Amino acid sequence: MELPKFTDEEKKKLIKSGLEHIIIHWASNEDLAKEPKIFVAGEGCYIYDINGKKYLDSFSSLITTILGHHRPEIKEAILEQIKYLEFFPNYHDTFNIPIIKLAEKIAEITPGNLEVCFYICSGSEANETAIKMARQYYWQTGESQRYKVIARRNSYHGTTIAASAYTGFPSLWEYLEPTIPGRLFAPPTRCYECELGFEPSSCDLACLKAMEKIIQWENPKTVAAVIMDPIPGSNSGYPIPPNGYLSGVRNLCDKYGIMLIFDEIQTGFGKTGKWFACDNWNVVPDFMAISKGLTGGFAPMGITVTNKKIADVFRQGPGSELRSGSTYGGHPISCAVALATIDIIQKEKLVEKVAEDGKYIKAELEKLYKYKVIGDIRGMGTLWAITLVADRDKKIKLDPNLKVGTYIRDWCWDNGMILRNNGDILVVAPALVITREEIDILIGNVDKAISAAIKKFGL
């Protein structure tokens, strides 16, 4: 690939301008002070910076570029759509061809009776719209007292005010207080770090029972929805729910007349070896929020998917309409991109590929248990996390001031691989198209980085 060329003076000016004129998303002032990075090109699972350095991206551009970079099929889909209609809003009483075809395709691949789409532009909006739909549904059906929403601690649901409020990390909403009324938090399913103090072999799904107690205490008739990620995302290190938990939540929601929202923004579109994470447990929610891999990173889009029973409440006639909208929701180009992305996944059998790759990645990652600093390795498909500890058996955490995870991340960056860490949790989530050779390079780099950290910190 021929890369754009920049003089040293041009690079300095670009970095200076970026620092002056842009507030970076989820910025790290500490890392910006070290070395701001400018990326200029991508090819497959690799990305190139302004200096021409090549990186293996083990986190697929925040889990979006699931088909890798520079796919000519996507480019053709974009150009074909632009030939006819670049944009007209999905507004008031209008559709376009790609938006209809994509809704049909989403109905085909989503589980159970999920078959009606509401289009927005991001995952945050998809989660927030699901909550708005649930609350308006009950408002219109005579249960306006149902306004409370149960989320889980250590789960991330987005960056808008409401989505932040339902995110189980106080640092992401403490500055917004007072925030949305009626938000509640249930325990997470982080079995290795169980906050209730149980072991998985004997807990008897204590976290599920705790959720039911919250519902009962709050009065079930005041609860509109439960929102959860079937597998919590990279911020939590992909803890896999214990058997019976997701079906148990579904049963709780049915028992008390509560809507179940699954946030599949990180986990959807083949990353777990199934189209969606909930497919691994055959549990169908009332709403599913999807984004990220939906368009392979080639265009922004989010969708809230629901069933006809719920959707029909908003289609009963004048005055019953869903009171929500987004100018660019259902953008024809984004829809064309999503259709092309799904087509590639199906033609290249990438869901099936990931199921097999997941077994290989698991076996190779588990070899890292040779290091006593490895506490837990968990995940499935292409979504994996490694927890670093001071003592594996006693589950004693490392001193956060050491920043061991950050040292390992930086070692990988210095050696040509992008690695994400959340403190002392290392996260890898490569593109669906990653090859076995690239998997070996990825895990080999993590192995070498951990070894280097052990020597540096005397672990």
N, C-alpha and C positions, 0 to 999 in steps of 0.2 A: 504494500500500500504506500502510495506517495503522500507524504505528510506536508502540511503547510509549513513554510519556513518563516522564522522570525529572528531579527537581530537581537542582541542582548539589550540594546536600548529599547526596542519595541516591547520586549518581555517585561522590563522594569516599568514601563509606562502602563501596560495593561494591568499588572498587579497593583500598581498605585491607584489606578482608576477604579479597579474593582473594590479595593479596600475603602476608598472614599465614597463611592456612589451606591454600594450594594450592602444591604443587611442580609447575610447568609442565613438560610434556613437551618435551624438547630445549630447555630454557630458555636464553634469552640474557639474562644479568644486565645486560649493557650496554644492550640494547634496553628491558628492563623499567625501567631507571633513567631512560630518556628519556620514554617514554609507554606505560604499559600500555593495551591495547586491549580493549574489551568489545563483542562483536557481539551484536545482538539480533534481526535478521531477515534474510531472504534472498528474492530474487525473480529467477528466471532465472540469468544469469551475474553478478548483482550481489549485494552484501551490505552491510548497514547497521550502523553502530556505534551506541553508546549516545547519541552526540551527534546522531544523525540523518544523519551523513555517508554518502554512497553511494560504494561502491568497485566497479570492474570487477575481478573476481577472475580474474586470468590464470593462476592455479595451481589452480583448482577444488578448494579446500579440501583441500590435499595430495593432489590427483589422485583425489578420491573422488566429488564431486558432478558426475558426467559428464552428468547430465540437467538440470543446473541445480537451483536451489532451488525449493521450494514447488510440487511436482507433485501435483495433486489425485488422479491415478490411483494414486499410491503411498499416499496417505492412505486411499483407499477400500480398497486391498488390506489395509492394516493393520487397519482397522475391521472388515472382513469376517472376517478370521481371528480377531480378538478375540471376535467374536460366538460362536465355537464353542470354541476352545481357545487360551488365551494361552500356555501352556507345559506341556510334559511332556518329560523328557529322552529323547534318542536313546541309550538306555542298556540294556545287558544283552541284552534281546530285544524292544525296542520301537521302533516307527516312528511317524510321524504323516503325514498326507496331504501337506502342503507339502514335507516332506523327500523324499518319494518322487518327487513331480512335478518338483522341482528337479533331482534326480539324473538323471532322464530328459532334462531340458532341457540339462543340462551335457553329457551324453553326445552330444547332438545337435550342439552347437556347438563342442566341443573337437576338436582334430585327431586323425586316425588312430584308433587303438584305445583312446584314453583314454575310459573310460566308467564308472569306479567311483569314488564320492566318499567321502571321510572328512571330516566336518564339524568345524570348530573355530571360533574367534571372531576370529582376526586373521591377517594375513599372516605375522607372525613365527612363529606356531604352525603355519601351513601349511608353511613351509619346514622347521621343526624336525621336524614329523611325517613329511615326506618322507624326511628323513635317518634318523629312527627306523625307518620302514618298510623302507628299504633295508638297514639293519644287521640288523634282525630277520629279514628275508627270508633273508639269507645265513646267519645263525645257525641258522635252522630248516632250511636246505637243505644243511647240512654244510660251510659255508665260514665258520666263525666268526672266522677270521683276517682276514677283510675288515672292517676297522673305519675305515680312513683315508678322508677326504673331501677332494677337491680343490676349492677355491673359486678366485676370481680377485682379485687386487689391485684396489682401487678399485671394488669392487662391494658393495652394501649388501643384507643379507638379513634384518635384523630386530633386535629389542631384547631378546629372551630371552637367557639366558647362552649357549646353544649357537648360536643364530642370530647373536648378536654375535660369537662366536668365529670363525664362518665369514665374517664381514664383512671386506672388504679394506681397512679403515681402522683402523690401530693405535690411534688415539685413542679408538675405541669399545670396545676390549677390553683396553687396557694395564692398567687398574686391576683387571681380573679375573684376571690371571695368577697362578698357572698355570691355564690353562683346558682345553678339551677336548683330549685326546690324539689324535694322528693327523691333525691338520688341516694341510693343505698349500695353498700359494698359487701359482697360475700367473700369467703376465703377462696384463694386460688387453688389449683390442683398442681402444686409444685411438690411432688412426692419426695424428692431428695431433700428439699428444704421445707418440709411440712410445717406451716406456722402453727398448727394445732398440736404438734409434737408427737404425731403418730408415725408408725412404720406402715408401708403399703400392705404388708402381709396381714396386718391385724387391725387396720383402721376402720373397716366396715363402712367405707365411704362417709367418713365423718364430715368431710367438706360439703357433701350433698345434704346431709342432715342439718348442717348449720344453715344452709340456704333455706331449707324449709322452715326452720325456726324463725328466720328473718321474715319470711312471708307471713307466717302466722302472727308474729308479734305486731307487724305493721298493719294487719288486717288485709287479707287477700283481695278484698274488693276495692282496695285503693291502689293496687299494683297493676300497671299497664303492661310492662315488658321486662324480660330478662335479656340483657345483651352480653354476649360472650364470644370470644374467639375459640373455636373447638380445640385448636392448638395455639396457646398464647404465643405471640410473636417474638421477634429478635430481642426486644427489651427484656423479656422474661427468659429467653434461652430455650424456646420450644419445648416446654414440659408436656409430655404426652399424657392425656387424661387416663385415669385408671379405668379398667373395664367396668362397664355399668354406669359410669358417671354421666355421659352425655344422654343416654337413654333415660337415666333417672331424672335429669333436668327436664327432658321432654315430658315425662310423666307428671312431674310437678306442675309444669305449666298447664298441661291439660286438666289436671285435678283442680286447679284454682282459677282456670279461665284466663291465663296470662299468655301474652304473645312471646314467642321465642325468636330472638334475632341472633343470627350467626354472622359474625364479622369474619369473612373469608378473604379479606383484602390481601393479606400476606400469603395465605395458604392455598388460594384457589389456582385453578388452571394447571393442574398436573404436578404441582410441586411435592405432593405427598405420595405420588404413585397412583392417585385417583384424581378425577377431575376436581373434586373438592374434598377438603379434609373430612367433613362430616360423612362422606361416602364410605370412609373406612369403618364407620360404626353404624351405617344405615339409619342415621337419624336425620329427619327432615325438619327444618325450622319453618316458622311462619314468614320470616323475612331473611334474605341473604344479601349482605353488602359485598360487592365485588369491585375491584379496581386493579391497580398495579399491573400484573401480568396479563390482564384483559386485552391490552393493546401492545404488549411486548415492549413498552417504553417508547413507542414511536409517536404517540399522541396522548394527551390527557383525556381520561374518561372514568366515570364511576357509574355504577348501576345499583339501584335497590330493586331486588327481585322479590315478588310475593305471589300469592295464589289468587285464583279468581274470586273465591269467597270474600276475601278482604278487598280486592280491587273493585268488586262490583258495588260495594258500599259507596264508593266515590263516583259511580256511574249510574245512579238511580234517577237522575234528572236534574234540572236547574236547582242550584243551591247545595247539592251534595258533593260537588267537586273537591278533589284534594287541593288544599290551599297552599300550594308550594310550586316553585318554578325556578329555572336557571336559564339565563340567556343562551349559554353555549351548551347546555345539556342536550345530548343526542346530536352533537355536531356531525354532519354527514361524513366529513373526512375521518374523524375518530371512529365512526361506525364502520366505514370501509376498512380501516386499519384493523379493528377488532375482528371483523369477518375474515380478513386475510390471516390474522394471527391464529385464530381457531382452526382455519383450514390447514395451515402448516402443522399444527399440533396433531391434527387427525391424520393427515397424509403421511407424516413421518413417524406416526405411532409413538409420540414422545411421552404420553402418559404411561404406556407400557414400558418404555425404555427407563423412565425414572423409577418405576417399581423395582426393576432389576438393578439399576445403579444404586438405589438405596441400600440394598443388601450388601453390595460391594463396599460402599462408603462406610457402612456400619462396621463391617469386619475389619476394614483398614484403620478406621479411627480407634476402634477398641484396642488396637495394638499399643496405643498411647498410654494405656493403663500401666505400662512398664514404669512410668514416672509417678512417683508418689504424690506429686503436686496435682495430679488429675483426680478430681473428686467424682465427677459424673459426666457421662457422655450420653446425650439423648437426642432424639429426632426421628425423622423418617423421610424417605425420598431424597430430595436435595436440601432439606432443611435440617441443620445440625448445630448443636451447641456443646461446648466443652467448658465445664466449670472447674476453675482452679482453686485449690484449697491448701491450707497449711497442714491439715491432717485429714486424710480421707475417711478413716474409720470413725473418728469423733466428729467429723463434719465441721471442723474448725476453719473459719475463713482466714484468708491471708490478710495481713495488715493493708488496708486500702491505701495508706500513704506510700507504700512501696510502688504502687501502680505497675504491678507485674503484667497485667493484661495489656496495658498501654505499651509497655516495653515490647511485648511480643508482637503487637500490631505494628509498631514502628519498625521492628526488625523485618517484618514481612514487606512493608512498604519499601524499605531501603533495598530489599532484595527482589523487587519486581512483582509483588503480589498485594492486592488490596484485601485487607482483612478487617472485619468489624469486631469491635469489642464493646461490651457494656460492663465497665469495670473489669472484674476478673472472670467474666463470661466471654469466651471467644465464640464467634458465630460465623458459620459458613453457609451460604445459600447460593450456589452457582446456578448458571443458566441450565435449562433442561437439556440443551444440546451439548453440554460438556462431554468431552471424550474420556475414555478410561486413562489415556496418557495424561490428560490435563488433571484428572482426579488424583493421579499419583503425584504429579508436580505439586498440587495444592496441599495434599496431606503431608508430603515430604517437607514442604516449606514450614508448615505448622510444627512438625516434629523438630526440625532444626531450630526454629525460633524458641520453642519450649526448652530445648536443651541449652540454648544460649542464655535464657532467663535463669535457669537453674544454676548455671555457673556464675552469672552476675550477682544473683541475690543469695547464693549459698543455700538453696532450698533442698 
